[in-house]
Amino acid sequence: MSVLVKAAKNPPKDLTDLSLGVLKLTGAEVHNDPFMAIASKIEKVSSRAEVESIFKASIDAAGFTSFALGGAVVRAQELFKTAKSQFPEYKTFREYIELGVGIEYTKAMRAGQVYRKIMALNVPFSAFKGIGWSKIIKLLPIVNKENIAEWVSKAEAMKVLSLDEAIKAAKTPTTLDQGVAEPKTITTKTFELHDDQKQLVNDALKQASEATGSKYEADNLEAICQSYIGAGLMFANVAQALEYAAKHTDNAAAFVKKHVAMMEAVFPQLSIAVEIQESAPTP
């Protein structure tokens, strides 16, 4: 995770409220860059109880507390993957978000995307020059390190509706003679899938569409890839992860020995005896 180091002179009130109430930011921390202050605390969260305290303070929030909500979503995803024992009653992360925390899954995923995009930009809050959180959210899909200064300057001088039009125009290239033109960078990628792989892809695209609200498979595939880059490969439970790993091994005996050794390390109080005997191939 990148670390942001620049400072903002006057952190907004909702950051201060969240800082004192949940993240316990005090003194110099509150006066440092708000993005860094929140992210540095969230990245240290290591328990379900800690992350849920941030959820509770951020569910109905805006501005920097919305940023903290996104950070809590991202951190919770990581904990759900690496410390699943903390979530024994939930089969999927979506189930935990909707039933355990009480947040609409789509809202949670969008907040997580905002958090990831801001952290990927690796710019301080001061780079947005106080244009307001609603304008920041609108700019995130189109800004990068190279063009952020240009777009922030535009946002400073524009009202929200005018900014919406400028962003829309930037997303849709046009020509004088033909009106709307197809983006020149569109390409096609083809995959050959087994039946079970095809079903998995279709299920994933459907679930992603519920989070993105888009009917276009390319948008939903992008969301799936962004989720993977941010959280890595995730499974609903240990059995699903084991089944996936088993399908991708070419040495069954070594695979079993490895995982038996892992179980022995996890449960040193048990004496585990396993006989591994390879059967002869069927003629």
Phi and psi in degrees as GROMACS dihedral restraints (atoms count N, CA, C in turn):
[ dihedral_restraints ]
;  ai    aj    ak    al  type     phi  dphi    fc
    3     4     5     6     1   -69.4    20    10
    4     5     6     7     1   151.1    20    10
    6     7     8     9     1  -110.9    20    10
    7     8     9    10     1   129.8    20    10
    9    10    11    12     1   -96.5    20    10
   10    11    12    13     1   135.3    20    10
   12    13    14    15     1  -120.7    20    10
   13    14    15    16     1   -12.0    20    10
   15    16    17    18     1   -79.5    20    10
   16    17    18    19     1   167.0    20    10
   18    19    20    21     1  -114.2    20    10
   19    20    21    22     1   151.4    20    10
   21    22    23    24     1  -113.0    20    10
   22    23    24    25     1   136.7    20    10
   24    25    26    27     1   -70.2    20    10
   25    26    27    28     1   -42.3    20    10
   27    28    29    30     1  -130.7    20    10
   28    29    30    31     1    88.4    20    10
   30    31    32    33     1   -59.7    20    10
   31    32    33    34     1   139.0    20    10
   33    34    35    36     1   -61.2    20    10
   34    35    36    37     1   159.5    20    10
   36    37    38    39     1   -60.5    20    10
   37    38    39    40     1   -39.3    20    10
   39    40    41    42     1   -67.0    20    10
   40    41    42    43     1   -26.2    20    10
   42    43    44    45     1   -67.0    20    10
   43    44    45    46     1   -44.8    20    10
   45    46    47    48     1   -61.3    20    10
   46    47    48    49     1   -42.6    20    10
   48    49    50    51     1   -59.6    20    10
   49    50    51    52     1   -48.4    20    10
   51    52    53    54     1   -66.5    20    10
   52    53    54    55     1   -40.0    20    10
   54    55    56    57     1   -58.7    20    10
   55    56    57    58     1   -50.8    20    10
   57    58    59    60     1   -73.0    20    10
   58    59    60    61     1   -33.4    20    10
   60    61    62    63     1   -84.0    20    10
   61    62    63    64     1   -31.2    20    10
   63    64    65    66     1  -126.7    20    10
   64    65    66    67     1   -55.7    20    10
   66    67    68    69     1   -84.7    20    10
   67    68    69    70     1    -8.7    20    10
   69    70    71    72     1    57.0    20    10
   70    71    72    73     1    47.3    20    10
   72    73    74    75     1   -86.2    20    10
   73    74    75    76     1   130.3    20    10
   75    76    77    78     1  -137.2    20    10
   76    77    78    79     1   162.4    20    10
   78    79    80    81     1    52.1    20    10
   79    80    81    82     1  -125.1    20    10
   81    82    83    84     1   -61.5    20    10
   82    83    84    85     1   -30.7    20    10
   84    85    86    87     1   -60.5    20    10
   85    86    87    88     1   -42.4    20    10
   87    88    89    90     1   -65.4    20    10
   88    89    90    91     1   -29.8    20    10
   90    91    92    93     1   -88.5    20    10
   91    92    93    94     1    -8.8    20    10
   93    94    95    96     1   -74.2    20    10
   94    95    96    97     1   178.7    20    10
   96    97    98    99     1   -58.4    20    10
   97    98    99   100     1   129.2    20    10
   99   100   101   102     1   -57.9    20    10
  100   101   102   103     1   -40.7    20    10
  102   103   104   105     1   -58.5    20    10
  103   104   105   106     1   -47.7    20    10
  105   106   107   108     1   -64.2    20    10
  106   107   108   109     1   -42.5    20    10
  108   109   110   111     1   -59.9    20    10
  109   110   111   112     1   -44.6    20    10
  111   112   113   114     1   -72.1    20    10
  112   113   114   115     1   -49.1    20    10
  114   115   116   117     1   -62.8    20    10
  115   116   117   118     1   -39.4    20    10
  117   118   119   120     1   -63.7    20    10
  118   119   120   121     1   -33.2    20    10
  120   121   122   123     1   -75.5    20    10
  121   122   123   124     1   -43.3    20    10
  123   124   125   126     1   -63.5    20    10
  124   125   126   127     1   -39.3    20    10
  126   127   128   129     1   -65.4    20    10
  127   128   129   130     1   -17.0    20    10
  129   130   131   132     1   -92.2    20    10
  130   131   132   133     1    -6.5    20    10
  132   133   134   135     1   -65.2    20    10
  133   134   135   136     1   131.2    20    10
  135   136   137   138     1  -129.9    20    10
  136   137   138   139     1     5.7    20    10
  138   139   140   141     1  -136.6    20    10
  139   140   141   142     1   156.8    20    10
  141   142   143   144     1   -62.3    20    10
  142   143   144   145     1   -39.5    20    10
  144   145   146   147     1   -61.3    20    10
  145   146   147   148     1   -41.3    20    10
  147   148   149   150     1   -65.8    20    10
  148   149   150   151     1   -45.9    20    10
  150   151   152   153     1   -67.7    20    10
  151   152   153   154     1   -33.0    20    10
  153   154   155   156     1   -72.2    20    10
  154   155   156   157     1   -27.3    20    10
  156   157   158   159     1   -65.1    20    10
  157   158   159   160     1   -34.1    20    10
  159   160   161   162     1   -72.4    20    10
  160   161   162   163     1   -40.9    20    10
  162   163   164   165     1   -55.1    20    10
  163   164   165   166     1   -49.4    20    10
  165   166   167   168     1   -61.3    20    10
  166   167   168   169     1   -35.3    20    10
  168   169   170   171     1   -82.0    20    10
  169   170   171   172     1   -11.8    20    10
  171   172   173   174     1  -116.9    20    10
  172   173   174   175     1    -8.9    20    10
  174   175   176   177     1   -55.6    20    10
  175   176   177   178     1   -46.3    20    10
  177   178   179   180     1  -103.6    20    10
  178   179   180   181     1    22.2    20    10
  180   181   182   183     1   -96.5    20    10
  181   182   183   184     1   170.0    20    10
  183   184   185   186     1  -132.2    20    10
  184   185   186   187     1   179.2    20    10
  186   187   188   189     1    60.7    20    10
  187   188   189   190     1  -133.6    20    10
  189   190   191   192     1   -67.6    20    10
  190   191   192   193     1   -28.7    20    10
  192   193   194   195     1   -70.2    20    10
  193   194   195   196     1   -28.0    20    10
  195   196   197   198     1   -67.4    20    10
  196   197   198   199     1   -38.5    20    10
  198   199   200   201     1   -61.9    20    10
  199   200   201   202     1   -41.8    20    10
  201   202   203   204     1   -64.7    20    10
  202   203   204   205     1   -37.3    20    10
  204   205   206   207     1   -59.3    20    10
  205   206   207   208     1   -45.8    20    10
  207   208   209   210     1   -61.0    20    10
  208   209   210   211     1   -40.4    20    10
  210   211   212   213     1   -64.0    20    10
  211   212   213   214     1   -38.5    20    10
  213   214   215   216     1   -65.0    20    10
  214   215   216   217     1   -38.7    20    10
  216   217   218   219     1   -61.6    20    10
  217   218   219   220     1   -47.8    20    10
  219   220   221   222     1   -62.3    20    10
  220   221   222   223     1   -44.3    20    10
  222   223   224   225     1   -67.3    20    10
  223   224   225   226     1   -38.8    20    10
  225   226   227   228     1   -63.5    20    10
  226   227   228   229     1   -38.1    20    10
  228   229   230   231     1   -60.1    20    10
  229   230   231   232     1   -42.5    20    10
  231   232   233   234     1   -65.8    20    10
  232   233   234   235     1   -41.7    20    10
  234   235   236   237     1   -66.7    20    10
  235   236   237   238     1   -38.0    20    10
  237   238   239   240     1   -62.4    20    10
  238   239   240   241     1   -30.9    20    10
  240   241   242   243     1   -83.5    20    10
  241   242   243   244     1   -44.7    20    10
  243   244   245   246     1   -95.8    20    10
  244   245   246   247     1   -19.0    20    10
  246   247   248   249     1  -134.2    20    10
  247   248   249   250     1    54.1    20    10
  249   250   251   252     1   -59.3    20    10
  250   251   252   253     1   -24.3    20    10
  252   253   254   255     1   -62.6    20    10
  253   254   255   256     1   -17.8    20    10
  255   256   257   258     1   -78.5    20    10
  256   257   258   259     1    -9.8    20    10
  258   259   260   261     1  -126.2    20    10
  259   260   261   262     1    52.9    20    10
  261   262   263   264     1   -64.1    20    10
  262   263   264   265     1   -25.1    20    10
  264   265   266   267     1   -90.9    20    10
  265   266   267   268     1     1.6    20    10
  267   268   269   270     1  -119.7    20    10
  268   269   270   271     1   130.2    20    10
  270   271   272   273     1   -80.8    20    10
  271   272   273   274     1   -35.5    20    10
  273   274   275   276     1  -130.1    20    10
  274   275   276   277     1   159.5    20    10
  276   277   278   279     1   -65.3    20    10
  277   278   279   280     1   -36.5    20    10
  279   280   281   282     1   -61.4    20    10
  280   281   282   283     1   -42.1    20    10
  282   283   284   285     1   -61.2    20    10
  283   284   285   286     1   -40.8    20    10
  285   286   287   288     1   -63.5    20    10
  286   287   288   289     1   -45.6    20    10
  288   289   290   291     1   -62.8    20    10
  289   290   291   292     1   -46.0    20    10
  291   292   293   294     1   -77.7    20    10
  292   293   294   295     1   -43.4    20    10
  294   295   296   297     1   -95.6    20    10
  295   296   297   298     1   -38.6    20    10
  297   298   299   300     1   -78.7    20    10
  298   299   300   301     1   -39.1    20    10
  300   301   302   303     1  -104.4    20    10
  301   302   303   304     1   -25.6    20    10
  303   304   305   306     1    80.6    20    10
  304   305   306   307     1    32.1    20    10
  306   307   308   309     1  -113.7    20    10
  307   308   309   310     1   138.5    20    10
  309   310   311   312     1   -59.5    20    10
  310   311   312   313     1   130.0    20    10
  312   313   314   315     1   -59.6    20    10
  313   314   315   316     1   -42.3    20    10
  315   316   317   318     1   -60.4    20    10
  316   317   318   319     1   -44.2    20    10
  318   319   320   321     1   -61.0    20    10
  319   320   321   322     1   -42.6    20    10
  321   322   323   324     1   -63.9    20    10
  322   323   324   325     1   -44.5    20    10
  324   325   326   327     1   -65.8    20    10
  325   326   327   328     1   -38.7    20    10
  327   328   329   330     1   -66.3    20    10
  328   329   330   331     1   -41.0    20    10
  330   331   332   333     1   -62.7    20    10
  331   332   333   334     1   -39.4    20    10
  333   334   335   336     1   -63.4    20    10
  334   335   336   337     1   -39.2    20    10
  336   337   338   339     1   -65.3    20    10
  337   338   339   340     1   -38.8    20    10
  339   340   341   342     1   -62.2    20    10
  340   341   342   343     1   -45.9    20    10
  342   343   344   345     1   -59.9    20    10
  343   344   345   346     1   -47.3    20    10
  345   346   347   348     1   -62.6    20    10
  346   347   348   349     1   -40.3    20    10
  348   349   350   351     1   -67.0    20    10
  349   350   351   352     1   -42.2    20    10
  351   352   353   354     1   -64.7    20    10
  352   353   354   355     1   -41.2    20    10
  354   355   356   357     1   -68.6    20    10
  355   356   357   358     1   -34.7    20    10
  357   358   359   360     1   -68.3    20    10
  358   359   360   361     1   -34.5    20    10
  360   361   362   363     1   -64.8    20    10
  361   362   363   364     1   -33.9    20    10
  363   364   365   366     1    55.6    20    10
  364   365   366   367     1    46.6    20    10
  366   367   368   369     1  -121.6    20    10
  367   368   369   370     1   150.2    20    10
  369   370   371   372     1   -75.8    20    10
  370   371   372   373     1   164.3    20    10
  372   373   374   375     1   -58.2    20    10
  373   374   375   376     1   -32.0    20    10
  375   376   377   378     1   -61.2    20    10
  376   377   378   379     1   -21.3    20    10
  378   379   380   381     1   -65.0    20    10
  379   380   381   382     1   -21.6    20    10
  381   382   383   384     1   -91.2    20    10
  382   383   384   385     1    -1.8    20    10
  384   385   386   387     1    52.4    20    10
  385   386   387   388     1    32.9    20    10
  387   388   389   390     1    67.2    20    10
  388   389   390   391     1    30.8    20    10
  390   391   392   393     1   -74.2    20    10
  391   392   393   394     1   -11.4    20    10
  393   394   395   396     1   102.5    20    10
  394   395   396   397     1   146.6    20    10
  396   397   398   399     1   -63.8    20    10
  397   398   399   400     1   -38.4    20    10
  399   400   401   402     1   -62.4    20    10
  400   401   402   403     1   -38.1    20    10
  402   403   404   405     1   -72.8    20    10
  403   404   405   406     1   -36.5    20    10
  405   406   407   408     1   -58.9    20    10
  406   407   408   409     1   -46.7    20    10
  408   409   410   411     1   -59.3    20    10
  409   410   411   412     1   -41.1    20    10
  411   412   413   414     1   -65.6    20    10
  412   413   414   415     1   -33.9    20    10
  414   415   416   417     1   -78.3    20    10
  415   416   417   418     1   -26.7    20    10
  417   418   419   420     1   -53.6    20    10
  418   419   420   421     1   -40.0    20    10
  420   421   422   423     1   -65.4    20    10
  421   422   423   424     1   -19.2    20    10
  423   424   425   426     1  -117.9    20    10
  424   425   426   427     1    -8.7    20    10
  426   427   428   429     1   -93.5    20    10
  427   428   429   430     1   152.1    20    10
  429   430   431   432     1  -141.0    20    10
  430   431   432   433     1  -176.9    20    10
  432   433   434   435     1   -62.5    20    10
  433   434   435   436     1   -28.7    20    10
  435   436   437   438     1   -79.5    20    10
  436   437   438   439     1   -34.7    20    10
  438   439   440   441     1  -110.8    20    10
  439   440   441   442     1     2.7    20    10
  441   442   443   444     1   -62.3    20    10
  442   443   444   445     1   -39.7    20    10
  444   445   446   447     1   -62.5    20    10
  445   446   447   448     1   -41.7    20    10
  447   448   449   450     1   -62.9    20    10
  448   449   450   451     1   -45.2    20    10
  450   451   452   453     1   -72.0    20    10
  451   452   453   454     1   -34.8    20    10
  453   454   455   456     1   -65.3    20    10
  454   455   456   457     1   -39.3    20    10
  456   457   458   459     1   -62.3    20    10
  457   458   459   460     1   -41.3    20    10
  459   460   461   462     1   -62.6    20    10
  460   461   462   463     1   -44.4    20    10
  462   463   464   465     1   -63.5    20    10
  463   464   465   466     1   -33.1    20    10
  465   466   467   468     1   -61.9    20    10
  466   467   468   469     1   -38.4    20    10
  468   469   470   471     1   -91.4    20    10
  469   470   471   472     1    -8.5    20    10
  471   472   473   474     1  -110.5    20    10
  472   473   474   475     1   150.4    20    10
  474   475   476   477     1   -79.8    20    10
  475   476   477   478     1   167.5    20    10
  477   478   479   480     1   -58.5    20    10
  478   479   480   481     1   -44.0    20    10
  480   481   482   483     1   -64.3    20    10
  481   482   483   484     1   -40.2    20    10
  483   484   485   486     1   -66.9    20    10
  484   485   486   487     1   -37.7    20    10
  486   487   488   489     1   -65.2    20    10
  487   488   489   490     1   -40.7    20    10
  489   490   491   492     1   -56.4    20    10
  490   491   492   493     1   -44.6    20    10
  492   493   494   495     1   -65.4    20    10
  493   494   495   496     1   -40.5    20    10
  495   496   497   498     1   -65.4    20    10
  496   497   498   499     1   -40.2    20    10
  498   499   500   501     1   -66.8    20    10
  499   500   501   502     1   -42.5    20    10
  501   502   503   504     1   -60.9    20    10
  502   503   504   505     1   -43.1    20    10
  504   505   506   507     1   -64.5    20    10
  505   506   507   508     1   -36.6    20    10
  507   508   509   510     1   -69.0    20    10
  508   509   510   511     1   -31.1    20    10
  510   511   512   513     1   -78.7    20    10
  511   512   513   514     1   -23.2    20    10
  513   514   515   516     1  -119.9    20    10
  514   515   516   517     1    94.1    20    10
  516   517   518   519     1   -59.5    20    10
  517   518   519   520     1   142.7    20    10
  519   520   521   522     1  -129.9    20    10
  520   521   522   523     1   159.3    20    10
  522   523   524   525     1  -124.8    20    10
  523   524   525   526     1   156.4    20    10
  525   526   527   528     1   -67.0    20    10
  526   527   528   529     1   -36.1    20    10
  528   529   530   531     1   -87.0    20    10
  529   530   531   532     1   -33.5    20    10
  531   532   533   534     1  -111.4    20    10
  532   533   534   535     1     0.4    20    10
  534   535   536   537     1    73.5    20    10
  535   536   537   538     1  -130.0    20    10
  537   538   539   540     1   -70.5    20    10
  538   539   540   541     1   128.6    20    10
  540   541   542   543     1  -110.0    20    10
  541   542   543   544     1   149.3    20    10
  543   544   545   546     1   -70.3    20    10
  544   545   546   547     1   137.0    20    10
  546   547   548   549     1   -56.7    20    10
  547   548   549   550     1   136.3    20    10
  549   550   551   552     1   -74.0    20    10
  550   551   552   553     1   -14.2    20    10
  552   553   554   555     1   -93.8    20    10
  553   554   555   556     1     4.3    20    10
  555   556   557   558     1   -66.7    20    10
  556   557   558   559     1   130.6    20    10
  558   559   560   561     1  -133.2    20    10
  559   560   561   562     1   170.0    20    10
  561   562   563   564     1  -120.1    20    10
  562   563   564   565     1   137.4    20    10
  564   565   566   567     1  -128.7    20    10
  565   566   567   568     1   128.1    20    10
  567   568   569   570     1  -112.5    20    10
  568   569   570   571     1   138.9    20    10
  570   571   572   573     1  -122.6    20    10
  571   572   573   574     1   145.9    20    10
  573   574   575   576     1  -103.5    20    10
  574   575   576   577     1   121.3    20    10
  576   577   578   579     1  -122.6    20    10
  577   578   579   580     1   145.1    20    10
  579   580   581   582     1   -73.5    20    10
  580   581   582   583     1   165.8    20    10
  582   583   584   585     1   -58.6    20    10
  583   584   585   586     1   -43.4    20    10
  585   586   587   588     1   -68.6    20    10
  586   587   588   589     1   -33.2    20    10
  588   589   590   591     1   -68.1    20    10
  589   590   591   592     1   -40.4    20    10
  591   592   593   594     1   -61.7    20    10
  592   593   594   595     1   -42.3    20    10
  594   595   596   597     1   -64.3    20    10
  595   596   597   598     1   -40.7    20    10
  597   598   599   600     1   -62.3    20    10
  598   599   600   601     1   -43.8    20    10
  600   601   602   603     1   -62.9    20    10
  601   602   603   604     1   -45.0    20    10
  603   604   605   606     1   -62.6    20    10
  604   605   606   607     1   -41.2    20    10
  606   607   608   609     1   -64.4    20    10
  607   608   609   610     1   -40.8    20    10
  609   610   611   612     1   -66.2    20    10
  610   611   612   613     1   -42.3    20    10
  612   613   614   615     1   -63.6    20    10
  613   614   615   616     1   -39.1    20    10
  615   616   617   618     1   -64.8    20    10
  616   617   618   619     1   -44.3    20    10
  618   619   620   621     1   -66.0    20    10
  619   620   621   622     1   -38.8    20    10
  621   622   623   624     1   -65.0    20    10
  622   623   624   625     1   -36.4    20    10
  624   625   626   627     1   -64.1    20    10
  625   626   627   628     1   -31.0    20    10
  627   628   629   630     1   -68.6    20    10
  628   629   630   631     1   -30.0    20    10
  630   631   632   633     1   -82.4    20    10
  631   632   633   634     1   -39.7    20    10
  633   634   635   636     1   -85.8    20    10
  634   635   636   637     1   -26.9    20    10
  636   637   638   639     1    77.6    20    10
  637   638   639   640     1     8.9    20    10
  639   640   641   642     1   -98.7    20    10
  640   641   642   643     1   144.4    20    10
  642   643   644   645     1   -93.5    20    10
  643   644   645   646     1    -2.4    20    10
  645   646   647   648     1   -93.7    20    10
  646   647   648   649     1   126.8    20    10
  648   649   650   651     1   -64.4    20    10
  649   650   651   652     1   -31.6    20    10
  651   652   653   654     1   -62.8    20    10
  652   653   654   655     1   -41.2    20    10
  654   655   656   657     1   -63.5    20    10
  655   656   657   658     1   -41.8    20    10
  657   658   659   660     1   -72.7    20    10
  658   659   660   661     1   -34.1    20    10
  660   661   662   663     1   -64.8    20    10
  661   662   663   664     1   -39.7    20    10
  663   664   665   666     1   -61.3    20    10
  664   665   666   667     1   -41.7    20    10
  666   667   668   669     1   -63.7    20    10
  667   668   669   670     1   -39.1    20    10
  669   670   671   672     1   -62.7    20    10
  670   671   672   673     1   -44.0    20    10
  672   673   674   675     1   -66.0    20    10
  673   674   675   676     1   -39.4    20    10
  675   676   677   678     1   -63.1    20    10
  676   677   678   679     1   -40.5    20    10
  678   679   680   681     1   -63.4    20    10
  679   680   681   682     1   -40.8    20    10
  681   682   683   684     1   -66.1    20    10
  682   683   684   685     1   -42.8    20    10
  684   685   686   687     1   -62.4    20    10
  685   686   687   688     1   -37.2    20    10
  687   688   689   690     1   -77.6    20    10
  688   689   690   691     1   -35.9    20    10
  690   691   692   693     1  -122.0    20    10
  691   692   693   694     1   -10.1    20    10
  693   694   695   696     1    81.5    20    10
  694   695   696   697     1  -175.5    20    10
  696   697   698   699     1   -70.8    20    10
  697   698   699   700     1   129.3    20    10
  699   700   701   702     1  -126.7    20    10
  700   701   702   703     1   148.0    20    10
  702   703   704   705     1  -132.0    20    10
  703   704   705   706     1   157.0    20    10
  705   706   707   708     1   -70.1    20    10
  706   707   708   709     1   -30.8    20    10
  708   709   710   711     1  -159.2    20    10
  709   710   711   712     1   176.2    20    10
  711   712   713   714     1   -64.9    20    10
  712   713   714   715     1   -39.8    20    10
  714   715   716   717     1   -60.2    20    10
  715   716   717   718     1   -41.2    20    10
  717   718   719   720     1   -66.0    20    10
  718   719   720   721     1   -40.9    20    10
  720   721   722   723     1   -65.2    20    10
  721   722   723   724     1   -41.2    20    10
  723   724   725   726     1   -66.6    20    10
  724   725   726   727     1   -40.3    20    10
  726   727   728   729     1   -63.4    20    10
  727   728   729   730     1   -41.0    20    10
  729   730   731   732     1   -63.5    20    10
  730   731   732   733     1   -46.4    20    10
  732   733   734   735     1   -63.7    20    10
  733   734   735   736     1   -38.2    20    10
  735   736   737   738     1   -63.6    20    10
  736   737   738   739     1   -34.0    20    10
  738   739   740   741     1   -69.3    20    10
  739   740   741   742     1   -19.5    20    10
  741   742   743   744     1  -111.0    20    10
  742   743   744   745     1    25.7    20    10
  744   745   746   747     1  -115.9    20    10
  745   746   747   748     1   146.4    20    10
  747   748   749   750     1  -109.9    20    10
  748   749   750   751     1     8.8    20    10
  750   751   752   753     1  -138.9    20    10
  751   752   753   754     1    90.5    20    10
  753   754   755   756     1   -62.4    20    10
  754   755   756   757     1   -41.5    20    10
  756   757   758   759     1   -63.8    20    10
  757   758   759   760     1   -45.1    20    10
  759   760   761   762     1   -64.9    20    10
  760   761   762   763     1   -36.5    20    10
  762   763   764   765     1   -61.7    20    10
  763   764   765   766     1   -47.5    20    10
  765   766   767   768     1   -65.1    20    10
  766   767   768   769     1   -44.1    20    10
  768   769   770   771     1   -58.5    20    10
  769   770   771   772     1   -42.2    20    10
  771   772   773   774     1   -61.2    20    10
  772   773   774   775     1   -44.2    20    10
  774   775   776   777     1   -78.2    20    10
  775   776   777   778     1   -27.7    20    10
  777   778   779   780     1   -64.9    20    10
  778   779   780   781     1   -42.3    20    10
  780   781   782   783     1   -61.2    20    10
  781   782   783   784     1   -37.8    20    10
  783   784   785   786     1   -63.9    20    10
  784   785   786   787     1   -42.7    20    10
  786   787   788   789     1   -64.5    20    10
  787   788   789   790     1   -38.2    20    10
  789   790   791   792     1   -64.0    20    10
  790   791   792   793     1   -36.4    20    10
  792   793   794   795     1   -70.6    20    10
  793   794   795   796     1   -36.4    20    10
  795   796   797   798     1   -73.9    20    10
  796   797   798   799     1   -36.5    20    10
  798   799   800   801     1  -120.3    20    10
  799   800   801   802     1    70.3    20    10
  801   802   803   804     1   -64.1    20    10
  802   803   804   805     1   -19.0    20    10
  804   805   806   807     1   -76.8    20    10
  805   806   807   808     1    -8.4    20    10
  807   808   809   810     1  -104.4    20    10
  808   809   810   811     1   148.4    20    10
  810   811   812   813     1  -103.6    20    10
  811   812   813   814     1   107.0    20    10
  813   814   815   816     1  -102.7    20    10
  814   815   816   817     1   119.3    20    10
  816   817   818   819     1  -117.1    20    10
  817   818   819   820     1   118.3    20    10
  819   820   821   822     1  -129.8    20    10
  820   821   822   823     1   130.6    20    10
  822   823   824   825     1  -102.0    20    10
  823   824   825   826     1   122.1    20    10
  825   826   827   828     1  -108.4    20    10
  826   827   828   829     1   115.6    20    10
  828   829   830   831     1  -133.0    20    10
  829   830   831   832     1   117.3    20    10
  831   832   833   834     1   -78.9    20    10
  832   833   834   835     1   130.4    20    10
  834   835   836   837     1   -82.0    20    10
  835   836   837   838     1   153.1    20    10
  837   838   839   840     1   -69.1    20    10
  838   839   840   841     1   143.2    20    10
  840   841   842   843     1   -61.8    20    10
  841   842   843   844     1   144.8    20    10
  843   844   845   846     1   -71.1    20    10
  844   845   846   847     1   126.5    20    10
